[in-house]
Amino acid sequence: MLARSSGCVDLNGKRLSSNDQVAIALRRLSSGESLTTIGDSFRLNQATVSQITWKFVEAMEERGLRHLTWPSTEMEMQEIKSKFENIRGLTNCCGAVDSTHIMMTLPSVDPESSVWLDREKNCSMVLQAIVDPDLRFRDIVTGWPGSVSDDHVLRSSTFFKLTEEGKRLNGGNKILPDETVLREYIVGDTGFPLLPWLL
C-alpha cells in the first residue's frame, strides 16, 4: 500500500498512515460490518472506507497472486502427491477442494439481496479453494453469491474448464496393486460432484 500514495484523511482532516489504512481494511474485511459502521468507528466517511478497502484488496491481490499458483513442474506435483499419500494414503491425489462463506453486510433495502443469502440465511459470498497437503492455496474462486451451490461454483471455475480440457490433473497415472489405473485427482466433500478427476 506504500506504493499507492493516498490522500485519505479522517473527518478532522488528519492524513491516515499506512498502518491505519491496513487496520481499517482488515476490520472491514474481517467483520463484514457496513461502511457506515466502520466509518463511525474510525471517524471516516463511507467513501474513504470503501476506497481504503479496495486499495488494500488490490494490493493484496497484486502481491498474493504470484504465491497462489498451480504446481508448474512434475517434480513439484510429485512432492504434493507423495505428501497426500503419506498423510492419508491418497495415491495420486493432487489437492483438496472445499468452499466457505464470507459473511457480508448488504443494505436491507436491496431487493436483490436474497441471492446473497446462504442456507443459514446469512448474507455471504462463496470462496472455493483448492489446497495442497501443506494447506497452501493453489487455486481460488470467489465472488459468487451465498445462495450458489458448491457444484455450480466449481463447474463455473477456470480450474474446471482447464481440467476438462486436459490442461490440469493430466500427469501420470498410477497402477494400484489390483492393476486398477488411477489418474490424478482432487478430493472434496459431498457438495461437489463425483467426476473422473474429483472424488
GIRAMO-V49861 format. One record per residue. N is the residue number from 1. PHI is phi in whole degrees, -180 to 180 (999 if undefined). PSI is psi in whole degrees, -180 to 180 (NA if undefined). BURIAL is 1 if it has 16 or more other ideal C-beta (glycine too) atoms within 10 Angstrom, else 0. Layout:
n: (N & N)
phi: (PHI & PHI)
psi: (PSI & PSI)
burial: (BURIAL & BURIAL)
//
This chain:
n: (1 & 2 & 3 & 4 & 5 & 6 & 7 & 8 & 9 & 10 & 11 & 12 & 13 & 14 & 15 & 16 & 17 & 18 & 19 & 20 & 21 & 22 & 23 & 24 & 25 & 26 & 27 & 28 & 29 & 30 & 31 & 32 & 33 & 34 & 35 & 36 & 37 & 38 & 39 & 40 & 41 & 42 & 43 & 44 & 45 & 46 & 47 & 48 & 49 & 50 & 51 & 52 & 53 & 54 & 55 & 56 & 57 & 58 & 59 & 60 & 61 & 62 & 63 & 64 & 65 & 66 & 67 & 68 & 69 & 70 & 71 & 72 & 73 & 74 & 75 & 76 & 77 & 78 & 79 & 80 & 81 & 82 & 83 & 84 & 85 & 86 & 87 & 88 & 89 & 90 & 91 & 92 & 93 & 94 & 95 & 96 & 97 & 98 & 99 & 100 & 101 & 102 & 103 & 104 & 105 & 106 & 107 & 108 & 109 & 110 & 111 & 112 & 113 & 114 & 115 & 116 & 117 & 118 & 119 & 120 & 121 & 122 & 123 & 124 & 125 & 126 & 127 & 128 & 129 & 130 & 131 & 132 & 133 & 134 & 135 & 136 & 137 & 138 & 139 & 140 & 141 & 142 & 143 & 144 & 145 & 146 & 147 & 148 & 149 & 150 & 151 & 152 & 153 & 154 & 155 & 156 & 157 & 158 & 159 & 160 & 161 & 162 & 163 & 164 & 165 & 166 & 167 & 168 & 169 & 170 & 171 & 172 & 173 & 174 & 175 & 176 & 177 & 178 & 179 & 180 & 181 & 182 & 183 & 184 & 185 & 186 & 187 & 188 & 189 & 190 & 191 & 192 & 193 & 194 & 195 & 196 & 197 & 198 & 199)
phi: (999 & -63 & -72 & -102 & -60 & -141 & -102 & -68 & -134 & -84 & -66 & -92 & 86 & -80 & -66 & -89 & -73 & -61 & -62 & -62 & -65 & -64 & -61 & -64 & -64 & -64 & -63 & -63 & -72 & -82 & -95 & 73 & -69 & -69 & -60 & -64 & -62 & -64 & -59 & -63 & -64 & -107 & 57 & -130 & -84 & -59 & -62 & -68 & -60 & -63 & -61 & -63 & -62 & -66 & -62 & -64 & -61 & -63 & -65 & -66 & -64 & -57 & -76 & -83 & -62 & -74 & -90 & -103 & -136 & -73 & -52 & -101 & -123 & -64 & -65 & -64 & -67 & -62 & -63 & -62 & -62 & -63 & -66 & -62 & -68 & -68 & -75 & -129 & 72 & -92 & -68 & 69 & -80 & -112 & 172 & -127 & -111 & -159 & -134 & -140 & -111 & -96 & -66 & -137 & -118 & -118 & -60 & -67 & -83 & -71 & -69 & -93 & -65 & -63 & -65 & -86 & -82 & -85 & -59 & -93 & 66 & -93 & -80 & -151 & -121 & -83 & -123 & -104 & -137 & -112 & -119 & -93 & -67 & -92 & 64 & -85 & -66 & -113 & -159 & -134 & -137 & -146 & 112 & -77 & -63 & -59 & -80 & -81 & -75 & -58 & -58 & -65 & -61 & -60 & -65 & -92 & -83 & -65 & -58 & -60 & -61 & -64 & -69 & -63 & -83 & 81 & -99 & -133 & 52 & -118 & -81 & -65 & -83 & -113 & -102 & -79 & -55 & -87 & 71 & -73 & -91 & -119 & -81 & -66 & -157 & -122 & -115 & -152 & -88 & -71 & -74 & -105 & -75 & -84 & -132 & -57 & -116 & -140 & -105)
psi: (-19 & -33 & -17 & 86 & 143 & 146 & 30 & 128 & 157 & -176 & -17 & 1 & 7 & 129 & 138 & 132 & 167 & -40 & -41 & -43 & -41 & -43 & -42 & -47 & -44 & -40 & -45 & -47 & -35 & -28 & -27 & 8 & 158 & 163 & -37 & -48 & -46 & -44 & -44 & -39 & -37 & 7 & 54 & 158 & 164 & -41 & -38 & -43 & -45 & -46 & -45 & -44 & -47 & -38 & -42 & -47 & -44 & -41 & -42 & -40 & -46 & -48 & -34 & -29 & -30 & -17 & -17 & 89 & 148 & 144 & 132 & -13 & 156 & -35 & -42 & -43 & -38 & -38 & -42 & -48 & -40 & -41 & -42 & -39 & -42 & -38 & -49 & 5 & 24 & 93 & 130 & 17 & 135 & -4 & 170 & 132 & 142 & 171 & 159 & 167 & 130 & 117 & 143 & 163 & 123 & 153 & 136 & -17 & -7 & 112 & -19 & 1 & -18 & -25 & -25 & -4 & 127 & -173 & -28 & 11 & 24 & 147 & 118 & 167 & 140 & 137 & 117 & 136 & 143 & 126 & 158 & -179 & -15 & 10 & 26 & 131 & 128 & -23 & 135 & 154 & 132 & 167 & -14 & 142 & 154 & -22 & -10 & 138 & 158 & -41 & -48 & -44 & -46 & -51 & -20 & -4 & 157 & -36 & -46 & -48 & -47 & -38 & -43 & -31 & -1 & 18 & -7 & 154 & 44 & 18 & -165 & 145 & 157 & 143 & 119 & 165 & -31 & 13 & 16 & 136 & 126 & 116 & 173 & 147 & 170 & 164 & 150 & 175 & -173 & -6 & -13 & 154 & 154 & 120 & 166 & -25 & 10 & 116 & NA)
burial: (1 & 0 & 0 & 0 & 0 & 0 & 0 & 1 & 0 & 1 & 0 & 0 & 0 & 0 & 0 & 1 & 0 & 0 & 0 & 1 & 1 & 1 & 0 & 1 & 1 & 0 & 1 & 1 & 0 & 0 & 0 & 1 & 1 & 1 & 1 & 0 & 1 & 1 & 1 & 0 & 0 & 1 & 0 & 1 & 0 & 0 & 0 & 1 & 1 & 0 & 1 & 1 & 1 & 0 & 1 & 1 & 0 & 0 & 1 & 0 & 0 & 0 & 0 & 0 & 0 & 0 & 0 & 0 & 0 & 1 & 1 & 0 & 0 & 0 & 0 & 0 & 1 & 0 & 0 & 1 & 1 & 0 & 0 & 1 & 0 & 0 & 0 & 0 & 0 & 1 & 0 & 1 & 1 & 1 & 1 & 1 & 1 & 0 & 1 & 0 & 1 & 0 & 0 & 1 & 1 & 0 & 0 & 0 & 0 & 0 & 0 & 0 & 0 & 0 & 0 & 1 & 0 & 1 & 0 & 0 & 0 & 0 & 1 & 1 & 1 & 1 & 1 & 1 & 1 & 1 & 1 & 1 & 1 & 0 & 0 & 0 & 0 & 1 & 1 & 1 & 1 & 0 & 0 & 1 & 1 & 1 & 0 & 1 & 0 & 1 & 0 & 0 & 1 & 1 & 0 & 0 & 1 & 0 & 1 & 1 & 0 & 0 & 1 & 0 & 0 & 0 & 0 & 1 & 1 & 0 & 0 & 0 & 0 & 0 & 0 & 0 & 0 & 0 & 0 & 0 & 0 & 0 & 0 & 1 & 1 & 1 & 1 & 1 & 0 & 0 & 0 & 1 & 0 & 0 & 1 & 0 & 0 & 1 & 0)
//
